[in-house]
Amino acid sequence: MKLVTFKDKGSEKIGAVLASGAVLDFSAADGRLAVDMLTLIRQQDNLMPLARDAVAKASATAQLDAASITLLAPVPRPVSMRDGYAFRQHVSTARRNRGLDMIPEFDLFPVTYFTNHLAVTGPGEMRVQDHHLTRLDFELEVAIVTGKPLHNATLEEADEAIFGYMIMNDWSARMLQMEEMKLSLGPCKGKDFATSLGPWLVTKDELNIEKSERGELLHAAMTCLLNGKQLSNGNADSMNWTFAQILQRTSYGIHMLPGEVIGSGTVGTGCLLELNGSKITDNLWLKAGDEVVMEIEGLGRLQNTVVHVPERLANMPPELVGGTLPDLYGSSPSGEAGD
């Protein structure tokens, strides 16, 4: 099922995309489904059978023209949001471009960091300020949403806890990221201004998923186009760490809840930092007016347009928001920004 959160006449609702392209309004199809996406996920044992029944019947009175509504992120307010580092091609290429050897710890365990679950956006405008636009980048990723609690999970439990998949664009302000990561506290302001999710949250039964001893593998082509030109091309099945392995590590010693979002990290060729460093593009960065379109097989098409928002505090001292342009491809490990 392709689940969506959308705005219709000022109200936020959830529903499903039908084969015809129309959107089924769950609240109009069955009053018991007049909930938000987190509630649907948390109460899936009771509500998902109702949702599937509503889709099967697809009452004409509950169908909306997709052009008449505004799609939001499928999970606009996740319980938490982490991002991973699962594609070796991206990690090794980004490090090589900075004169660094491949880090051996990559093969020992999967890693994630917390990003801002309060700055989630969906398709449409992606609003940024001046300092975001200094070396603004996209990152092509696939993300999962947990549907069950996890604690010290086995690989099997981790796979069973995955409710569905969606596209993630982990927007990155590289100048800010480079400056602050020298302090070894993570990406912080270089990442926390926006993460786009969408357009759908797709349940596993609709996807090409293969079981393996490392956990389930999603087979899905991944591309990104900038202003109509394809720059990125990869496949979700090239993840060197599966989502089950990531969830197993993440749930070690903690209790995870339904509704948490985990990103894969950037697929190989999936960002301008990597493409510029490999000389595939020439110092190319996003600017206001650019259109970024990400497509993942089975997960839809996430389209965003970069929009510049004037600074609220025009006279803010530059040292408070960043003002230098570090060398992105230098050899210093203290300036890493590989994801």
C-alpha positions as CSV (number, residue, x, y, z in Angstrom):
1,M,0.0,0.0,0.0
2,K,1.2,3.5,-0.9
3,L,0.3,5.6,2.2
4,V,0.3,9.4,2.1
5,T,-0.2,12.3,4.4
6,F,-1.8,15.2,2.7
7,K,-3.6,18.6,3.2
8,D,-7.1,19.0,1.8
9,K,-8.9,22.3,2.3
10,G,-6.7,23.2,5.3
11,S,-7.0,19.8,7.0
12,E,-4.2,17.3,7.4
13,K,-5.4,13.7,6.5
14,I,-4.0,10.4,5.6
15,G,-4.9,8.0,2.8
16,A,-3.6,5.8,0.0
17,V,-2.7,6.2,-3.6
18,L,-4.9,4.0,-5.8
19,A,-3.9,2.4,-9.1
20,S,-5.8,5.1,-10.9
21,G,-3.6,7.8,-9.4
22,A,-6.4,9.1,-7.2
23,V,-5.9,9.4,-3.5
24,L,-8.3,7.6,-1.2
25,D,-9.2,9.8,1.9
26,F,-9.2,7.3,4.7
27,S,-11.3,9.5,6.9
28,A,-14.1,9.7,4.3
29,A,-13.9,6.0,3.6
30,D,-14.1,4.8,7.2
31,G,-14.4,7.1,10.2
32,R,-12.3,4.8,12.3
33,L,-9.4,5.7,10.0
34,A,-9.6,9.5,10.8
35,V,-6.2,9.4,12.4
36,D,-2.7,10.6,11.7
37,M,0.1,8.4,10.2
38,L,1.8,7.7,13.6
39,T,-1.5,6.4,15.0
40,L,-2.0,4.2,12.0
41,I,1.5,2.7,12.5
42,R,1.1,2.3,16.2
43,Q,-2.3,0.7,15.9
44,Q,-1.5,-1.2,12.7
45,D,-2.9,-4.5,13.9
46,N,-6.4,-3.0,14.2
47,L,-6.3,-0.2,11.6
48,M,-4.3,-1.6,8.7
49,P,-7.0,-4.3,8.0
50,L,-9.5,-1.4,7.8
51,A,-7.3,0.5,5.5
52,R,-6.8,-2.5,3.2
53,D,-10.5,-3.0,3.1
54,A,-11.1,0.7,2.3
55,V,-8.6,0.5,-0.6
56,A,-10.2,-2.7,-1.9
57,K,-13.7,-1.1,-1.9
58,A,-12.3,2.4,-3.0
59,S,-15.6,4.3,-2.6
60,A,-15.9,6.9,-5.3
61,T,-17.1,9.5,-2.7
62,A,-13.8,9.1,-0.8
63,Q,-11.5,9.5,-3.8
64,L,-9.7,12.8,-4.4
65,D,-7.9,14.1,-7.5
66,A,-4.2,14.1,-6.6
67,A,-3.9,17.5,-8.2
68,S,-6.4,19.0,-5.8
69,I,-4.5,18.2,-2.6
70,T,-1.0,19.0,-1.2
71,L,1.2,16.0,-0.4
72,L,3.1,16.4,2.9
73,A,5.8,14.1,4.2
74,P,4.2,10.6,4.8
75,V,5.4,10.8,8.4
76,P,5.5,14.5,9.1
77,R,6.4,14.2,12.8
78,P,8.4,11.0,13.3
79,V,9.2,9.9,16.9
80,S,12.9,10.3,16.0
81,M,15.0,10.3,12.9
82,R,18.5,8.8,12.4
83,D,20.6,8.6,9.4
84,G,23.1,5.9,8.5
85,Y,26.3,5.3,6.5
86,A,25.5,2.1,4.7
87,F,26.8,2.4,1.2
88,R,30.6,1.6,0.9
89,Q,30.8,3.2,-2.6
90,H,29.8,6.6,-1.3
91,V,32.0,6.4,1.8
92,S,35.1,5.2,0.0
93,T,34.8,7.6,-2.9
94,A,34.2,10.6,-0.6
95,R,37.2,9.7,1.5
96,R,39.4,9.1,-1.5
97,N,38.5,12.5,-2.9
98,R,39.8,14.0,0.3
99,G,43.0,12.0,0.2
100,L,41.9,9.6,2.9
101,D,42.1,5.8,3.0
102,M,38.9,3.8,3.5
103,I,38.2,3.7,7.2
104,P,38.4,0.0,8.4
105,E,35.8,0.5,11.1
106,F,33.2,0.8,8.3
107,D,33.2,-3.0,8.0
108,L,33.0,-3.6,11.7
109,F,29.6,-2.1,12.6
110,P,26.9,0.1,11.1
111,V,26.6,3.6,12.5
112,T,23.9,6.3,12.6
113,Y,23.5,9.8,14.0
114,F,20.4,11.6,15.1
115,T,19.1,14.3,12.8
116,N,16.2,16.8,13.3
117,H,12.8,15.0,13.4
118,L,11.2,18.5,13.8
119,A,12.4,19.8,10.5
120,V,10.8,17.2,8.2
121,T,9.4,18.4,4.8
122,G,7.7,16.7,2.0
123,P,7.5,17.3,-1.8
124,G,7.4,20.9,-3.0
125,E,9.3,23.9,-1.8
126,M,12.5,23.5,0.3
127,R,13.1,26.8,2.0
128,V,16.7,27.8,2.9
129,Q,18.5,30.8,4.2
130,D,21.8,32.5,3.0
131,H,24.3,30.2,4.8
132,H,22.5,27.0,3.7
133,L,23.0,28.1,0.1
134,T,26.8,28.2,0.5
135,R,27.5,24.8,-1.0
136,L,24.0,23.4,-0.6
137,D,23.8,19.7,-1.5
138,F,21.2,16.9,-1.9
139,E,21.7,13.3,-0.7
140,L,19.8,10.5,-2.3
141,E,18.7,7.9,0.3
142,V,16.1,5.3,1.1
143,A,14.5,5.3,4.6
144,I,12.5,2.9,6.7
145,V,9.9,3.6,9.4
146,T,9.7,1.3,12.4
147,G,6.3,-0.3,13.1
148,K,7.0,-2.3,16.3
149,P,9.0,-1.7,19.5
150,L,12.6,-3.0,19.4
151,H,15.1,-3.7,22.2
152,N,18.3,-5.6,21.7
153,A,16.7,-6.9,18.5
154,T,17.7,-10.0,16.5
155,L,18.0,-9.6,12.7
156,E,14.6,-11.3,12.3
157,E,12.9,-9.1,14.8
158,A,14.4,-6.0,13.1
159,D,13.1,-7.0,9.7
160,E,9.7,-7.7,11.2
161,A,9.7,-4.2,12.8
162,I,10.0,-2.4,9.4
163,F,6.6,-1.0,8.6
164,G,7.5,0.5,5.2
165,Y,10.0,2.4,3.0
166,M,10.2,5.9,1.5
167,I,12.6,8.2,-0.2
168,M,14.8,10.5,1.9
169,N,16.6,13.6,0.7
170,D,19.1,14.5,3.5
171,W,19.8,18.1,2.5
172,S,23.3,19.3,3.5
173,A,24.7,22.7,3.9
174,R,28.3,21.7,3.3
175,M,30.0,25.0,4.4
176,L,28.3,24.9,7.8
177,Q,28.9,21.1,8.0
178,M,32.6,21.5,7.3
179,E,33.1,24.2,9.9
180,E,31.3,22.6,12.8
181,M,32.5,19.0,12.3
182,K,36.0,20.1,13.2
183,L,34.6,20.2,16.8
184,S,33.7,16.5,16.6
185,L,30.1,16.9,17.6
186,G,28.4,15.7,14.4
187,P,26.9,17.6,11.4
188,C,24.6,19.8,13.6
189,K,23.6,23.0,11.7
190,G,24.8,21.5,8.4
191,K,22.0,19.0,8.5
192,D,19.3,20.0,10.9
193,F,17.4,22.6,8.8
194,A,15.5,20.1,6.6
195,T,15.1,16.5,5.6
196,S,12.6,15.7,2.9
197,L,10.6,12.5,2.9
198,G,8.1,11.2,0.5
199,P,6.0,11.1,-1.6
200,W,4.7,7.8,-0.2
201,L,5.3,5.4,2.7
202,V,5.2,2.0,0.9
203,T,4.4,-1.2,2.8
204,K,6.8,-4.1,2.2
205,D,4.3,-6.3,0.4
206,E,4.5,-4.0,-2.6
207,L,8.2,-4.0,-2.9
208,N,10.9,-6.3,-4.4
209,I,12.5,-7.5,-1.2
210,E,14.8,-10.5,-0.9
211,K,15.6,-12.3,2.3
212,S,19.2,-12.9,3.1
213,E,21.3,-14.1,6.1
214,R,22.1,-10.4,6.8
215,G,18.5,-9.4,6.7
216,E,16.1,-8.3,4.0
217,L,17.5,-6.5,0.8
218,L,15.4,-4.0,-1.1
219,H,16.0,-4.2,-4.9
220,A,15.2,-0.8,-6.2
221,A,16.9,1.5,-8.7
222,M,17.7,5.0,-7.3
223,T,18.2,8.1,-9.4
224,C,18.4,11.8,-8.8
225,L,17.9,14.5,-11.4
226,L,19.0,18.2,-11.1
227,N,17.0,20.5,-13.3
228,G,16.1,17.6,-15.6
229,K,19.7,16.2,-15.8
230,Q,20.4,12.8,-14.2
231,L,23.4,13.0,-11.9
232,S,22.9,10.0,-9.5
233,N,22.4,6.4,-10.3
234,G,22.5,3.5,-7.8
235,N,20.4,0.7,-6.3
236,A,19.2,0.1,-2.7
237,D,20.5,-3.5,-2.9
238,S,24.1,-2.1,-2.8
239,M,23.8,-1.3,0.9
240,N,26.7,-2.9,2.6
241,W,24.8,-2.9,5.9
242,T,21.1,-4.0,5.7
243,F,18.4,-2.1,7.6
244,A,18.1,-5.1,9.9
245,Q,21.7,-4.8,10.8
246,I,21.4,-1.1,11.4
247,L,18.3,-1.6,13.6
248,Q,20.0,-4.4,15.5
249,R,22.9,-2.1,16.4
250,T,20.7,0.9,17.0
251,S,18.4,-1.0,19.4
252,Y,21.3,-2.3,21.4
253,G,20.7,-1.3,25.0
254,I,17.8,1.0,24.2
255,H,14.1,0.8,23.6
256,M,13.0,1.9,20.1
257,L,9.4,2.8,19.3
258,P,7.0,2.6,16.3
259,G,7.3,5.6,14.1
260,E,11.1,6.1,14.2
261,V,12.7,6.9,10.8
262,I,16.1,5.5,9.8
263,G,17.9,6.7,6.6
264,S,20.3,4.5,4.7
265,G,23.0,7.1,4.1
266,T,23.9,8.3,0.6
267,V,24.0,5.9,-2.2
268,G,27.1,6.0,-4.4
269,T,27.0,9.0,-6.7
270,G,24.1,10.3,-4.6
271,C,25.4,13.8,-3.7
272,L,27.3,16.8,-5.2
273,L,30.1,16.5,-2.7
274,E,31.0,13.1,-4.1
275,L,30.4,14.1,-7.7
276,N,32.4,17.3,-7.5
277,G,35.3,15.5,-5.8
278,S,35.3,12.8,-8.5
279,K,35.3,15.6,-11.2
280,I,32.0,14.3,-12.6
281,T,30.6,17.7,-11.9
282,D,32.7,20.9,-11.6
283,N,32.1,22.7,-8.3
284,L,28.4,22.4,-8.8
285,W,26.1,23.3,-5.8
286,L,22.4,23.9,-5.5
287,K,21.0,27.4,-5.9
288,A,17.6,29.0,-5.5
289,G,15.2,27.9,-8.2
290,D,16.9,24.5,-8.7
291,E,14.6,21.5,-9.0
292,V,15.8,18.2,-7.4
293,V,13.9,15.1,-8.3
294,M,14.6,11.8,-6.6
295,E,13.1,8.5,-7.9
296,I,13.4,5.1,-6.2
297,E,11.7,2.1,-7.9
298,G,8.5,1.3,-6.1
299,L,8.8,4.3,-3.8
300,G,7.7,7.1,-6.2
301,R,9.2,10.5,-7.2
302,L,10.2,13.1,-4.6
303,Q,10.3,16.5,-6.2
304,N,11.6,19.6,-4.4
305,T,12.4,23.2,-5.5
306,V,15.0,25.2,-3.6
307,V,13.5,28.5,-2.4
308,H,15.6,31.3,-0.8
309,V,14.2,32.9,2.3
310,P,15.7,36.2,3.4
311,E,17.5,36.4,6.7
312,R,15.4,37.4,9.6
313,L,18.4,39.0,11.4
314,A,20.1,40.8,8.5
315,N,22.9,42.1,10.8
316,M,23.7,38.9,12.6
317,P,27.5,38.6,13.1
318,P,28.9,36.1,10.6
319,E,30.8,34.2,13.2
320,L,27.5,33.1,14.7
321,V,26.3,31.4,11.5
322,G,29.5,30.6,9.8
323,G,31.6,32.6,7.4
324,T,34.6,30.7,6.1
325,L,34.9,28.3,3.1
326,P,37.0,25.3,4.2
327,D,38.7,23.1,1.6
328,L,36.2,20.3,1.0
329,Y,38.7,18.0,-0.5
330,G,41.7,18.5,1.8
331,S,43.4,15.7,3.7
332,S,42.5,16.7,7.2
333,P,40.2,14.1,8.9
334,S,38.9,16.9,11.2
335,G,37.0,18.3,8.2
336,E,35.1,15.2,7.2
337,A,31.7,15.5,5.6
338,G,31.2,12.3,3.7
339,D,27.5,12.0,4.2
